[in-house]
Amino acid sequence: MVANVTDKRRKNRKARPLDEAGLRDLALSYAARYATTAAKLESYLQRKIRERGLAEQDEPLDAPQLVNTIVERLVELRYVDDKAYAKARSGSLLRRGYGKRRVNEALRHAGVDEHTREDVAPSAPIAREAAITLARKKRFGPFTKSVHFDDGDDRPRLDPAIRQKQIAAMLRAGHGFDLAKIVVDAESEESLEEWLLEAIEEAREEGGA
């Protein structure tokens, strides 16, 4: 019973308004706990100010300026690094099978600017590898174990309705239509591996030119 009363008192106790030091501590704690961007950190600090308000002082604090100053300082110290965040987030999404468009959307939502998003955009080999990863995970295209039909051609093909659903799923995951179509229509897993190796070889040749 005593514990319940104590918990209620804690919930009803209003957090103290923030001063500059308190806001800076919140920013440091957030940056230490989470991979973040300057925009996400700014949004977090603004929300905390709305929730708790700013402490009254002889010279009133300018909330937007204070937030900007703190964020800029953490960026300067490299506690917050948009490009590092973009690389890590992009790599994570691509390894899970998401395509270029979904990666770009996720980074834009996190406040990463267009130039940085372009810098970390996946190369052709990585984009193909991500598409194959998704197909393997979801059993699309040549990874599909059933629901084929024979149209009189030399090889069985996916049922048209299933094929359309698989392509649509790949589009929702952020892959381009041409990429999705190649993966879903691939004759075999081996042909997809060859397709990936072609992109890797082309990238090497371009890099050595």
C-alpha positions in Angstrom: 0.0 0.0 0.0 2.8 2.4 0.9 4.6 1.5 -2.3 1.5 2.4 -4.3 1.1 5.8 -2.6 4.8 6.5 -3.3 4.4 5.6 -7.0 1.4 7.9 -7.3 3.3 10.7 -5.7 6.1 10.2 -8.1 3.7 10.3 -11.1 2.0 13.4 -9.9 5.3 15.2 -9.1 5.9 17.6 -11.9 9.4 17.6 -13.4 11.3 20.8 -12.7 11.6 23.3 -15.6 14.8 23.1 -17.6 17.7 25.4 -17.5 20.6 25.5 -19.9 22.6 22.9 -17.9 19.6 20.5 -17.6 18.9 20.7 -21.3 22.5 20.1 -22.2 22.5 17.0 -19.9 19.4 15.7 -21.6 21.0 16.1 -25.0 24.2 14.3 -23.9 22.2 11.5 -22.4 20.1 11.1 -25.5 23.1 11.1 -27.8 24.9 8.5 -25.7 21.9 6.2 -25.6 20.7 6.4 -29.2 22.1 6.6 -32.7 20.6 9.9 -33.8 20.8 12.9 -36.2 20.9 16.6 -35.5 17.2 16.9 -36.5 16.1 14.1 -34.3 18.0 15.5 -31.3 16.6 18.9 -32.0 13.1 17.5 -32.0 13.7 15.6 -28.8 14.9 18.7 -27.0 12.0 20.8 -28.2 9.6 18.2 -27.0 11.2 18.2 -23.5 10.9 22.0 -23.4 7.2 21.7 -24.3 6.7 19.1 -21.5 8.7 20.8 -18.8 9.1 24.4 -19.8 12.1 26.6 -19.2 13.3 27.8 -15.8 12.6 31.5 -15.0 15.8 33.6 -15.0 16.7 37.2 -14.8 17.4 37.0 -18.5 14.8 34.7 -20.1 16.1 31.9 -22.2 15.5 31.8 -25.9 14.4 28.2 -26.4 15.1 27.9 -30.2 18.5 29.5 -29.9 19.4 27.4 -26.9 18.4 24.2 -28.6 20.4 25.2 -31.8 23.5 26.0 -29.8 23.4 22.7 -27.9 22.8 20.6 -31.0 25.5 22.4 -33.0 28.0 21.8 -30.1 27.3 18.1 -30.1 27.7 18.0 -33.8 31.0 19.8 -33.5 32.1 17.3 -30.9 31.0 14.4 -33.2 28.6 13.1 -30.6 26.0 13.5 -33.3 27.1 12.6 -36.9 24.4 12.6 -39.6 26.7 10.8 -42.1 27.7 8.1 -39.7 24.1 7.6 -38.8 23.0 7.5 -42.4 25.7 4.9 -43.3 24.7 2.7 -40.3 21.0 3.0 -40.9 21.3 2.4 -44.6 23.5 -0.7 -44.1 21.0 -2.1 -41.6 18.0 -1.7 -43.9 19.8 -3.0 -46.9 21.0 -6.1 -45.0 17.4 -6.8 -44.2 16.4 -6.7 -47.8 15.0 -3.2 -48.2 15.5 -1.2 -51.4 17.0 2.2 -52.2 13.7 4.0 -52.0 12.8 2.8 -48.5 16.3 3.6 -47.3 16.0 7.1 -48.7 12.6 7.6 -47.0 13.9 6.4 -43.7 16.9 8.7 -43.8 14.8 11.7 -44.9 12.3 11.0 -42.0 15.3 11.1 -39.6 16.3 14.5 -40.9 19.3 13.5 -43.0 19.8 16.0 -45.8 19.6 15.2 -49.5 23.3 15.5 -50.2 24.1 13.0 -47.4 21.4 10.6 -48.6 22.9 10.7 -52.0 26.4 10.0 -50.6 25.2 6.8 -48.9 22.9 5.6 -51.6 23.5 1.9 -52.4 25.6 1.0 -55.4 24.2 -1.4 -58.1 25.8 -4.5 -56.5 24.5 -3.7 -53.0 21.0 -2.8 -54.4 20.9 -6.2 -56.2 22.1 -8.0 -53.2 19.4 -6.4 -51.0 16.8 -7.5 -53.6 18.0 -11.1 -53.6 18.1 -11.0 -49.8 14.4 -10.0 -49.6 13.5 -12.7 -52.2 15.3 -15.4 -50.3 13.7 -14.3 -47.0 10.2 -14.1 -48.5 10.6 -17.0 -50.9 10.0 -15.0 -54.0 10.9 -15.9 -57.6 13.2 -18.8 -57.8 13.1 -19.3 -54.0 9.3 -20.1 -54.3 8.9 -23.8 -53.6 5.4 -24.1 -55.0 2.5 -22.4 -56.9 4.1 -22.8 -60.3 2.3 -23.6 -63.5 3.4 -24.9 -66.9 2.5 -22.7 -69.8 4.0 -25.0 -72.4 7.4 -23.2 -72.2 10.6 -25.2 -71.3 10.3 -24.3 -67.6 7.5 -23.9 -65.1 6.6 -20.3 -64.2 5.0 -18.6 -61.3 1.3 -18.3 -61.3 0.6 -14.8 -62.7 -1.4 -13.7 -59.6 1.4 -14.9 -57.3 4.0 -13.2 -59.5 2.1 -9.9 -59.3 1.9 -10.1 -55.5 5.6 -10.8 -55.2 6.5 -7.9 -57.4 4.2 -5.6 -55.4 5.8 -6.7 -52.2 9.2 -5.9 -53.5 8.0 -2.5 -54.6 6.7 -1.8 -51.2 10.1 -2.8 -49.7 11.6 0.0 -51.8 13.0 -1.8 -54.8 12.5 -0.4 -58.4 10.1 -2.2 -60.7 12.9 -3.4 -63.1 14.9 -4.8 -60.2 11.8 -6.6 -58.7 10.8 -8.0 -62.1 14.3 -9.4 -62.7 14.4 -11.1 -59.3 10.9 -12.5 -59.4 11.3 -13.8 -63.0 14.7 -15.3 -62.5 15.0 -18.9 -63.8 17.1 -20.0 -60.8 18.9 -19.0 -57.7 22.2 -19.5 -59.6 21.1 -17.0 -62.3 20.5 -14.4 -59.6 24.0 -15.1 -58.2 25.4 -14.6 -61.7 23.4 -11.4 -62.0 24.9 -10.1 -58.8 28.4 -11.1 -59.8 28.0 -9.1 -63.1 27.2 -6.0 -61.2 30.2 -6.5 -58.9 32.5 -7.0 -61.9 31.1 -3.9 -63.6 31.7 -1.9 -60.5 35.3 -3.1 -60.3 35.9 -2.2 -63.9 34.5 1.3 -63.4 36.6 1.8 -60.3 39.7 0.8 -62.1 39.1 3.0 -65.1 
